[in-house]
Amino acid sequence: MEITFDDFKKIDIRIGEVEEAEQIPESRNLLKLVVDFIFEKRQCVAGLLNYYEPEELVGKKFAFLMNLPRRTLMGIESQCMILAAEDTIGNVALLSPEKDITSGSKIG
């Protein structure tokens, strides 16, 4: 499905640095991330525990979708979505900038 350029301009994807990452108790694969975007901090709930240890993510920058409606998972509000790619055999890789760039930078 194609979208218009005007629709694309509505998408808010930004770089954020993970400050904290921890497994959500009683969850099999959910992590709670606290992410710094410079202009604000948000928390993100993501099903990444099968692919990443929480300590691997701390201090690293990734791409996040900022303007999805917030959702509550296992009692924790997710305020953004981390972006990842998955190949046909189930490998998952988080999307990160290829060189250092300021947190909060807009992708587009």
C-alpha positions as CSV (number, residue, x, y, z in Angstrom):
1,M,0.0,0.0,0.0
2,E,1.4,3.4,-1.0
3,I,0.9,6.5,1.2
4,T,1.1,10.1,0.1
5,F,4.0,12.4,1.0
6,D,1.6,14.3,3.2
7,D,0.9,11.1,5.2
8,F,4.6,10.4,5.5
9,K,5.2,13.9,6.9
10,K,2.8,13.0,9.8
11,I,5.1,10.2,11.0
12,D,7.3,11.3,13.9
13,I,10.4,9.1,14.1
14,R,13.2,10.2,16.4
15,I,16.5,9.1,17.8
16,G,16.5,8.3,21.5
17,E,19.1,7.0,24.0
18,V,18.1,4.2,26.3
19,E,18.9,5.2,29.9
20,E,17.3,2.2,31.6
21,A,16.2,-1.2,30.6
22,E,14.6,-4.0,32.7
23,Q,12.5,-7.0,32.3
24,I,8.9,-6.5,33.3
25,P,8.1,-8.9,36.2
26,E,5.9,-11.9,35.3
27,S,6.5,-11.3,31.5
28,R,8.2,-13.8,29.3
29,N,9.7,-11.3,26.8
30,L,8.8,-7.7,27.6
31,L,11.3,-5.1,28.5
32,K,10.6,-1.6,29.9
33,L,12.9,1.0,28.5
34,V,13.4,4.6,29.7
35,V,14.4,6.6,26.7
36,D,15.9,10.1,26.6
37,F,14.9,12.3,23.7
38,I,16.5,15.5,25.2
39,F,13.2,17.4,25.1
40,E,11.6,14.7,27.2
41,K,11.9,11.2,28.5
42,R,9.5,8.4,27.6
43,Q,9.1,4.8,28.5
44,C,8.8,2.1,25.9
45,V,7.5,-1.5,26.4
46,A,9.0,-3.8,23.8
47,G,9.0,-7.6,23.3
48,L,12.8,-7.9,23.0
49,L,13.9,-10.2,25.7
50,N,14.3,-13.1,23.4
51,Y,16.8,-11.1,21.3
52,Y,18.5,-8.7,23.7
53,E,19.6,-8.6,27.3
54,P,18.5,-5.4,29.0
55,E,22.1,-4.2,29.8
56,E,23.0,-4.5,26.0
57,L,20.6,-1.6,25.3
58,V,21.6,0.9,28.0
59,G,23.6,3.8,26.6
60,K,22.7,3.1,23.0
61,K,20.7,5.1,20.6
62,F,17.8,3.7,18.5
63,A,15.0,4.9,16.3
64,F,11.6,5.3,17.9
65,L,8.1,6.0,16.5
66,M,6.8,8.8,18.7
67,N,3.2,9.5,17.6
68,L,1.4,6.2,17.9
69,P,-1.4,6.1,20.5
70,R,-0.1,5.1,23.9
71,R,-0.8,1.5,25.0
72,T,-0.7,-0.2,28.4
73,L,1.0,-3.6,28.5
74,M,1.2,-5.6,31.8
75,G,0.1,-2.4,33.6
76,I,2.9,-0.2,32.1
77,E,2.2,2.5,29.6
78,S,4.2,2.4,26.4
79,Q,4.7,5.9,25.2
80,C,6.7,5.2,22.0
81,M,7.7,2.2,19.8
82,I,11.3,1.1,19.2
83,L,11.9,0.2,15.5
84,A,13.4,-3.1,14.5
85,A,13.8,-5.3,11.4
86,E,13.1,-9.0,11.3
87,D,14.3,-11.3,8.6
88,T,12.6,-14.5,7.2
89,I,14.3,-16.7,9.8
90,G,13.5,-14.7,12.8
91,N,16.6,-12.6,13.4
92,V,15.8,-9.3,14.9
93,A,17.9,-6.1,14.7
94,L,17.1,-2.7,16.3
95,L,17.4,0.3,14.0
96,S,20.2,2.6,15.1
97,P,22.0,5.6,13.5
98,E,25.2,4.6,11.7
99,K,27.1,7.4,13.5
100,D,26.5,9.4,16.6
101,I,23.7,12.0,16.4
102,T,21.9,14.1,19.0
103,S,19.1,12.4,20.8
104,G,15.7,13.8,19.7
105,S,16.9,14.2,16.1
106,K,14.0,13.7,13.7
107,I,14.2,11.1,11.0
108,G,12.5,12.0,7.7
